[in-house]
Amino acid sequence: MESRRLLHTLAIALGTAGLLVSGCTSGGSTPSASAVGSSATVSAEDLAPYYAQKLKWGECGVEGFQCATMKAPKNYGKPGDGDVDLAVSRKKATGPGERIGSLLVNPGGPGGSAIEYLQGYAALGYPAQVRARYDMVAVDPRGVARSEPVECLTGKEMDAFTQVDLTPDDAAEIDKLSAAFQKFADGCEKRSGEILPYVSTVDSARDMDILREILGDEKLHYVGASYGTYLGATYADLFPDRVGRLVLDGALDPSLPAVDVNRDQTAGFEGAFESFAADCVEQKDCPLGTGSTADAAAELKQLFEELDAKPVPTGEDRKLGESLATTGVIAAMYDESAWPQLREAIAGAQHGDGSGLLALSDSYYERSPDGSYANLMYANYAVNCLDLPAAFSDTSAVEKAVPSFEKASPVFGKNFAWAALNCAYWPVDPTGTPHATHAKGADPILVVGTTRDPATPYKWAVSLADQLTSGTLLTYDGDGHTAYGRGSDCIDTAINRYLLEGTVPKDGTKCS
């Protein structure tokens, strides 16, 4: 199961977002007007047909799983304007024991396929006692994978985009980077313009409530990782009295503006690299010397600079330059089980073979050997740029911010600062703003944070647990992204007990 888990942890937290959500619901099988969200003109009756629909389950080519398609309004403000079709999959509870209900899972992203995660890991790798008593269920959020996916570039165009220099040294390189972001945004508008305004996290959270009702569950039971925690917290804020057992693992902080989110992540990856470097210098095959972690960081930065000046062969048409190399290193920071692979890949690049770091980068971008890409990155941009105002409005704003990013991470800071320019070119105005999430009236919600998590820094979990009126914080003192299923009996026992019995651990419990 570890290989399955690593496959997903390499790409479940590409970016983060937050937005203003509010409202509560009354009981019953249809939503109250307040649960509809920002549009006061939509009534519960407008949404009643969606809540009343019946799914037609059928085989879906994967043994033990069923698949179906559910409908949701494309625009919750105007349900009569058409539908979106959302792909759903489930694996029914295996027994023994009384069935609790459905357990919805989401691996994050935004843009990660929940169905792929369900069929490739969760419904096979979650603890047997959990799978025995829950129907394991996933829905690909709107705009993602099987659910009317956002599309932006051809495979060749995406190859070019992933190789654009994210550490520009002069005005010409800045212009080239700006043009790449503009081309990406234009491609999304051209290929997916009709769906782009309707893929926010609030929209997907509302979709989950329709699915909850369709599945026959009075309350939503849910495990969300990384961005999936934001989706779950958004649901809780919209529908607090429909919250069942919610596990938010690798939590985001929805109260932060985009620039702070990106800077915090920059520091998170620096901390993860320091952990990798401390381990690396103790290994015989460490390619970054045998000195201090600072020496290792200096050697990696030197490698990036050399690759910026002269990319190395990979055995393919693409060469390994600084951008792809940086992405490859970042990918391996998500899970410490990838550290041996990273040591080998760095050593290869130092000796003129970029294939190892390219393979890690391709796993992050979900690029197939045939040159095609999953829609992970396209959906990631679409959701993030809708959920929060852009971190930077123009290139001059980035230039002013670079020093603070480099302070957060001497290794990755400049790269992360310029990467945060992406939403400045987005063709759809954002609909969300940073806002604390309280979910007042919800049953206890379990928030899980990992102390050296690169993509969702631990302080975010602390903040979210504090914001949520019923939040309980569970801490994993360890490396890597998220905590459930990483080998800590303490963490797994606490989460399993919550899922099976509804009992949260003592607030502030720490595990290793």
C-alpha angles and dihedrals in degrees: 000000000000092000091052091050093049090051089062101037089060091069113019098099109042094142143347139230143179135195145178113270130166143155138086136228140229123230124268136073099293129056123255119239090257091059092057090076132220098356109084091186095069116092131199087251090061090061099036095096090057093050091048098051121118122222120230103218118204142160116287105191096266116100114247096014133104126203135200142162124241128192128227131173112271090217115030088196090060110023091179092066095083142281141270120221113227123196116229131186134182144179111206122236111277100206157204102153134038114304111250097193138262123333111207116204133195125181098201133233101125086252101037114132109245091195093054089048091049096047096038100042125345100059090045104031105037112101113288093236091058093048089047094062104032134060100233108227139179136179121193104232117243111283092023131109108303096008106082092299122218110242126194118156141021118250092259091048090050090050089056092046094053090053098052112121110258093186100060115193100193145012093275092056091046090053091049091052092048090050091051092053090047092050091049092051092045090051092052091050092048097048102030108016095130095059100035097088092052107052100087123136090248089057091051092047090054089050089056091057091054089051091048090057094043089053090053097244120144090204134024118250110194146168114199126179126202108327084010086072090060090049090050094046090049090053090050091052092049097042108020096160090054095056113119121168107339121183113191106189120185092012129215124214108233092191094071127095117235097258091056091046091054094044092049090051089050090057090045093057090046089055091048091050090051089055090049091047093049089053094041097057088056092056124087092225096049108139093196099070131261098268131091129320087255089058090049091051091050091051093049091049089050090052090052091051091049091050090048089056097039122012116211130228121267102186089260136079088269122078124211111251130168097279097053091042092052091049090050092054092046091051091058092052091072094073129020090216086075093059096093089051090049093051090053092046094051091048090051093052091049088057097046101269112114097174096102097053090041090056091052091048091050091052089054093051093040092236116170124220089251090063097255123126132217112236092252097115094041093053090042092060093041095055098038095048091050096045099053138022111259118278090229131022097202145354095273090060090054092050090054091049099046094089092056091049091048089051088055090048126006088189103045105013102101092044093051093046094055093041088059090066091078100097093053088082098043115132095218124066115240117258099195137068133192111277138158114256117221109162089197111202096024123134115254113304121204114222116191125197132182115214096223099031108148100201102037106030116221094245089066091062090049090051096047093048088052093048096050110082090217097031121138120192122222116184130205112198098210151082132282137042118308126350114230112104095007095119102272108130089194093057096041094047092051094048094043092051090051093049094045102036105018091238116138121209120248109288110263096024111163126207136182 
